[in-house]
Amino acid sequence: KKTEGCPNPLVWPASMTARTAAKTVVGSTAAKKRTKKQDELSSRAKVDPPPRGADAAPKIEAGLRDAKHRADLQVQAKQVEAAKHNSKAESVVVETREARRHKEEKAKEDLEHDLLAHAARHEEEVQRVREKAAAEVEKVHTKAAALQETLAETAEKERHAIDESMQAAAERRAKQVGEVVAKGHQESVKVEKAASKVQEKTKNKAAKQAAKQAAAEERHAAKVGEIAAKGAEEVAKVAAVGYLGGAVSPTRGGETIDPTTPGTGEVGGKYRAPERPSPPPITMDGAKLMLKLMQAGTVPNEEVLRANTVDEYFALGVKYQIALEP
């Protein structure tokens, strides 16, 4: 091995021979301070110079053998040291492998231990949460049961109150219906009485009107007979003188009377207008329809009393949407 500017005398490069190395050693040590031993050897070499040539061959061979032996020993030592180093390296590799394996196994064991511990803690936490959830569920169930009981009691009270109110309302309605029915019965009785009175009045009025009409017709017939007799006399007189007049005859007041018009007559020498005919009498069917219209309560009594015929009663029923049977 060679360093820059300073060759190592103990390690020779492969390209350096023994002589070159000796010169290098001598050159390198010449500059150094000589020791006492070196001076002694140098003086001895001067007194007893070393052998040269053939005389030095045995010594050189012995030195070469010693050098070879030392080199072999050195190689063996290197081999032994290399073997030791290799063995140590192998042992280091084995130990490293074992240490790595041991470390991995330990890490695996630690991981498994941590996982087991974590699983145990997780299971404990899950169990705690389950117990807490069960307690909360129990609380909720208890509160729900209490709430259901409260709601049931409230519903029962409300139902009871509603039943009582409905019963009271039904009683009031029944009472009102009874009052209305009684009032309706009274009104029906009143209406029936009024209808019977109206019917009697109508019948009496119709009878009186019929009597008046018959008397008027008799008077009219008598008057017409008188007028006809007078007319015949006048016609005879006119025929006697050769003149034919009209069918009318003068009166004393200067007015004429048409014998063809019924209900007319002479009253104090004036023309008398015909009397208003009386309404026809109400039949039994008309009286029943009038009673039904009055009992309905929706038709004004004035309109009912103004109607006289069955058709008018049916018209009132259609107008006020009252079903009347013919």
C-alpha positions as CSV (number, residue, x, y, z in Angstrom):
1,K,0.0,0.0,0.0
2,K,1.4,3.5,-0.9
3,T,0.3,6.8,0.4
4,E,1.0,10.1,-1.4
5,G,4.6,11.4,-0.8
6,C,5.3,8.9,1.9
7,P,5.8,5.2,1.1
8,N,5.2,2.8,3.9
9,P,8.3,0.7,4.5
10,L,6.3,-2.2,6.0
11,V,4.0,-2.7,3.1
12,W,5.5,-3.2,-0.4
13,P,3.6,-2.7,-3.5
14,A,3.4,-5.6,-6.0
15,S,5.6,-3.8,-8.6
16,M,8.4,-3.2,-6.2
17,T,11.4,-5.7,-6.0
18,A,13.4,-6.5,-2.9
19,R,16.3,-4.4,-4.0
20,T,14.2,-1.4,-4.7
21,A,12.5,-1.9,-1.4
22,A,15.9,-2.0,0.4
23,K,17.0,1.1,-1.3
24,T,13.8,2.7,-0.4
25,V,14.2,1.6,3.2
26,V,17.8,2.8,3.3
27,G,16.9,6.1,1.7
28,S,14.0,6.6,4.0
29,T,16.0,5.8,7.1
30,A,19.2,7.7,6.1
31,A,17.6,10.9,6.8
32,K,16.6,9.8,10.2
33,K,18.9,10.0,13.3
34,R,21.1,7.0,13.6
35,T,20.9,5.0,16.8
36,K,23.6,3.5,18.9
37,K,22.7,0.0,17.7
38,Q,23.0,1.1,14.1
39,D,26.4,2.6,14.8
40,E,27.5,-0.6,16.4
41,L,26.4,-2.7,13.5
42,S,27.9,-0.4,11.0
43,S,31.3,-0.5,12.8
44,R,31.0,-4.3,13.0
45,A,30.4,-4.5,9.3
46,K,33.5,-2.5,8.7
47,V,35.6,-4.8,10.9
48,D,34.0,-8.0,9.7
49,P,32.5,-7.3,6.3
50,P,29.6,-9.6,5.2
51,P,30.4,-12.3,2.7
52,R,30.0,-11.6,-0.9
53,G,29.3,-13.7,-4.0
54,A,29.4,-17.4,-3.6
55,D,30.2,-17.1,0.1
56,A,26.9,-15.3,0.6
57,A,24.8,-17.7,-1.3
58,P,24.1,-20.1,1.6
59,K,23.2,-17.3,3.8
60,I,21.0,-15.7,1.1
61,E,19.3,-19.1,0.5
62,A,18.8,-19.5,4.2
63,G,17.3,-16.0,4.4
64,L,15.1,-16.7,1.4
65,R,13.9,-19.9,3.0
66,D,13.3,-18.1,6.2
67,A,11.5,-15.4,4.3
68,K,9.4,-17.9,2.4
69,H,8.7,-19.7,5.7
70,R,7.7,-16.4,7.2
71,A,5.6,-15.6,4.2
72,D,3.9,-19.0,4.4
73,L,3.3,-18.5,8.1
74,Q,2.0,-15.1,7.4
75,V,-0.3,-16.5,4.7
76,Q,-1.5,-19.2,7.0
77,A,-2.0,-16.6,9.7
78,K,-3.9,-14.5,7.2
79,Q,-6.0,-17.5,6.2
80,V,-6.6,-18.4,9.8
81,E,-7.5,-14.8,10.5
82,A,-9.7,-14.8,7.3
83,A,-11.3,-18.0,8.4
84,K,-11.9,-16.5,11.9
85,H,-13.2,-13.3,10.2
86,N,-15.4,-15.4,7.9
87,S,-16.6,-17.5,10.8
88,K,-17.2,-14.3,12.8
89,A,-19.0,-12.8,9.8
90,E,-21.1,-15.9,9.4
91,S,-21.8,-15.9,13.1
92,V,-22.6,-12.2,12.8
93,V,-24.9,-12.9,9.9
94,V,-26.5,-15.7,11.8
95,E,-26.8,-13.6,14.9
96,T,-28.2,-10.8,12.8
97,R,-30.7,-13.1,11.1
98,E,-31.6,-14.5,14.5
99,A,-31.8,-11.1,16.0
100,R,-34.0,-9.9,13.1
101,R,-36.1,-13.0,13.4
102,H,-36.3,-12.6,17.2
103,K,-37.2,-8.9,16.7
104,E,-39.8,-9.8,14.1
105,E,-41.2,-12.5,16.4
106,K,-41.2,-10.2,19.3
107,A,-42.8,-7.5,17.2
108,K,-45.4,-10.0,16.0
109,E,-46.0,-11.1,19.6
110,D,-46.2,-7.5,20.7
111,L,-48.6,-6.8,17.9
112,E,-50.7,-9.9,18.8
113,H,-50.6,-8.9,22.4
114,D,-51.6,-5.3,21.5
115,L,-54.4,-6.7,19.2
116,L,-55.6,-9.0,22.0
117,A,-55.5,-6.1,24.5
118,H,-57.2,-3.8,22.0
119,A,-59.9,-6.5,21.3
120,A,-60.3,-7.0,25.1
121,R,-60.7,-3.2,25.6
122,H,-63.0,-3.0,22.6
123,E,-65.1,-5.9,23.9
124,E,-65.2,-4.2,27.3
125,E,-66.2,-0.9,25.7
126,V,-68.9,-2.7,23.6
127,Q,-70.2,-4.4,26.7
128,R,-70.3,-1.1,28.5
129,V,-72.1,0.6,25.7
130,R,-74.5,-2.3,25.4
131,E,-75.2,-2.1,29.1
132,K,-75.7,1.6,28.9
133,A,-77.9,1.2,25.8
134,A,-79.9,-1.5,27.6
135,A,-80.3,0.9,30.6
136,E,-81.4,3.7,28.2
137,V,-83.8,1.4,26.4
138,E,-85.2,0.3,29.8
139,K,-85.6,4.0,30.7
140,V,-87.3,4.7,27.4
141,H,-89.6,1.7,27.8
142,T,-90.5,2.8,31.3
143,K,-91.2,6.4,30.1
144,A,-93.1,5.1,27.1
145,A,-95.2,2.8,29.3
146,A,-95.9,5.7,31.7
147,L,-96.7,8.0,28.7
148,Q,-99.1,5.3,27.3
149,E,-100.8,5.0,30.7
150,T,-101.1,8.7,30.9
151,L,-102.4,8.9,27.3
152,A,-104.9,6.0,28.0
153,E,-106.1,7.8,31.1
154,T,-106.4,11.1,29.2
155,A,-108.2,9.4,26.3
156,E,-110.5,7.6,28.8
157,K,-111.3,10.9,30.5
158,E,-111.8,12.6,27.1
159,R,-114.0,9.7,25.9
160,H,-116.0,9.9,29.1
161,A,-116.4,13.6,28.8
162,I,-117.4,13.3,25.1
163,D,-119.9,10.6,26.0
164,E,-121.4,12.8,28.7
165,S,-121.5,15.8,26.4
166,M,-123.0,13.6,23.6
167,Q,-125.6,12.2,26.1
168,A,-126.4,15.7,27.3
169,A,-126.6,16.9,23.7
170,A,-128.9,14.0,22.8
171,E,-131.1,14.8,25.8
172,R,-131.2,18.5,24.8
173,R,-132.0,17.5,21.2
174,A,-134.6,15.0,22.3
175,K,-136.1,17.7,24.4
176,Q,-136.0,20.3,21.6
177,V,-137.4,17.7,19.2
178,G,-140.2,17.0,21.7
179,E,-140.9,20.7,22.0
180,V,-140.8,21.1,18.3
181,V,-143.1,18.1,17.8
182,A,-145.5,19.4,20.4
183,K,-145.4,22.8,18.9
184,G,-145.8,21.4,15.5
185,H,-148.8,19.3,16.7
186,Q,-150.3,22.4,18.2
187,E,-149.6,24.3,15.0
188,S,-151.1,21.4,13.0
189,V,-154.2,21.5,15.2
190,K,-154.4,25.2,14.8
191,V,-154.0,24.9,11.1
192,E,-156.6,22.2,10.9
193,K,-159.0,24.3,12.9
194,A,-158.2,27.3,10.8
195,A,-158.6,25.2,7.6
196,S,-161.9,23.8,8.8
197,K,-163.0,27.3,9.7
198,V,-161.9,28.6,6.4
199,Q,-163.6,25.8,4.7
200,E,-166.8,26.4,6.5
201,K,-166.5,30.1,5.8
202,T,-165.8,29.4,2.2
203,K,-168.7,27.0,2.0
204,N,-171.1,29.4,3.7
205,K,-169.8,32.2,1.5
206,A,-170.1,30.0,-1.6
207,A,-173.7,29.1,-0.6
208,K,-174.6,32.8,0.0
209,Q,-172.9,33.7,-3.3
210,A,-174.8,30.9,-5.1
211,A,-178.1,32.1,-3.6
212,K,-177.2,35.7,-4.6
213,Q,-176.3,34.5,-8.0
214,A,-179.5,32.5,-8.4
215,A,-181.6,35.5,-7.2
216,A,-179.7,37.8,-9.5
217,E,-180.3,35.4,-12.4
218,E,-184.0,35.2,-11.5
219,R,-184.2,39.0,-11.4
220,H,-182.2,39.2,-14.6
221,A,-184.5,36.7,-16.3
222,A,-187.6,38.5,-15.1
223,K,-186.1,41.8,-16.3
224,V,-185.2,40.3,-19.6
225,G,-188.8,38.9,-19.9
226,E,-190.2,42.3,-19.2
227,I,-187.9,44.0,-21.7
228,A,-188.6,41.3,-24.2
229,A,-192.3,41.8,-23.8
230,K,-191.9,45.6,-24.1
231,G,-189.7,45.0,-27.2
232,A,-192.3,42.8,-28.7
233,E,-194.9,45.5,-28.2
234,E,-192.7,48.1,-29.7
235,V,-192.0,45.8,-32.6
236,A,-195.6,45.3,-33.2
237,K,-196.2,49.0,-33.0
238,V,-193.4,49.7,-35.5
239,A,-194.6,47.0,-37.8
240,A,-198.0,48.6,-37.7
241,V,-196.5,51.9,-38.9
242,G,-194.2,50.2,-41.4
243,Y,-190.9,50.7,-39.6
244,L,-188.6,48.1,-38.1
245,G,-186.2,49.3,-35.3
246,G,-183.3,47.7,-33.5
247,A,-183.4,45.1,-30.8
248,V,-182.8,47.7,-28.1
249,S,-185.4,49.9,-26.5
250,P,-185.0,53.3,-24.8
251,T,-185.5,53.7,-21.1
252,R,-187.0,56.5,-19.2
253,G,-183.7,58.1,-18.5
254,G,-182.6,58.1,-22.1
255,E,-180.3,55.0,-21.6
256,T,-180.5,51.7,-23.4
257,I,-180.5,48.2,-22.0
258,D,-179.0,45.4,-24.0
259,P,-181.2,42.4,-23.3
260,T,-178.4,40.1,-24.4
261,T,-176.1,41.2,-21.5
262,P,-176.9,39.2,-18.3
263,G,-176.7,40.8,-14.9
264,T,-177.8,44.3,-16.1
265,G,-181.0,46.1,-15.1
266,E,-182.5,49.4,-14.5
267,V,-181.9,51.0,-11.2
268,G,-183.5,54.4,-10.9
269,G,-183.2,54.9,-14.7
270,K,-179.4,54.2,-14.6
271,Y,-177.3,51.5,-16.2
272,R,-176.2,48.9,-13.5
273,A,-172.9,47.2,-14.0
274,P,-172.8,43.4,-13.6
275,E,-171.9,42.1,-10.2
276,R,-168.4,40.4,-9.6
277,P,-168.8,36.7,-9.6
278,S,-168.0,34.9,-6.3
279,P,-165.0,32.5,-6.2
280,P,-165.8,28.8,-6.8
281,P,-166.2,26.7,-3.6
282,I,-163.1,24.8,-2.4
283,T,-163.3,21.0,-2.9
284,M,-162.2,18.4,-0.4
285,D,-159.0,17.7,-2.3
286,G,-158.2,21.4,-2.4
287,A,-158.8,21.7,1.4
288,K,-156.4,18.8,2.0
289,L,-153.7,20.4,-0.2
290,M,-154.2,23.7,1.5
291,L,-153.8,22.0,4.9
292,K,-150.5,20.3,3.8
293,L,-149.1,23.7,2.5
294,M,-150.0,25.3,5.9
295,Q,-148.4,22.5,7.8
296,A,-145.1,22.8,5.8
297,G,-144.6,26.2,7.3
298,T,-142.6,27.5,4.3
299,V,-145.5,29.0,2.3
300,P,-147.0,32.3,3.4
301,N,-150.6,32.0,4.5
302,E,-151.7,34.9,2.3
303,E,-150.6,33.0,-0.8
304,V,-152.3,29.8,0.5
305,L,-155.6,31.7,1.1
306,R,-155.5,33.4,-2.3
307,A,-155.3,30.0,-4.0
308,N,-158.7,28.4,-4.8
309,T,-158.1,25.6,-7.2
310,V,-156.1,22.3,-7.0
311,D,-153.8,23.5,-9.8
312,E,-152.9,26.7,-7.8
313,Y,-152.1,24.5,-4.8
314,F,-149.8,22.3,-6.8
315,A,-148.2,25.4,-8.3
316,L,-147.4,26.6,-4.8
317,G,-146.0,23.2,-3.9
318,V,-143.7,23.3,-6.9
319,K,-142.7,26.9,-6.1
320,Y,-141.7,26.1,-2.5
321,Q,-140.4,22.5,-3.2
322,I,-143.1,20.7,-1.3
323,A,-144.2,17.3,-2.4
324,L,-147.9,17.1,-2.8
325,E,-149.7,13.9,-3.9
326,P,-152.6,14.4,-6.4
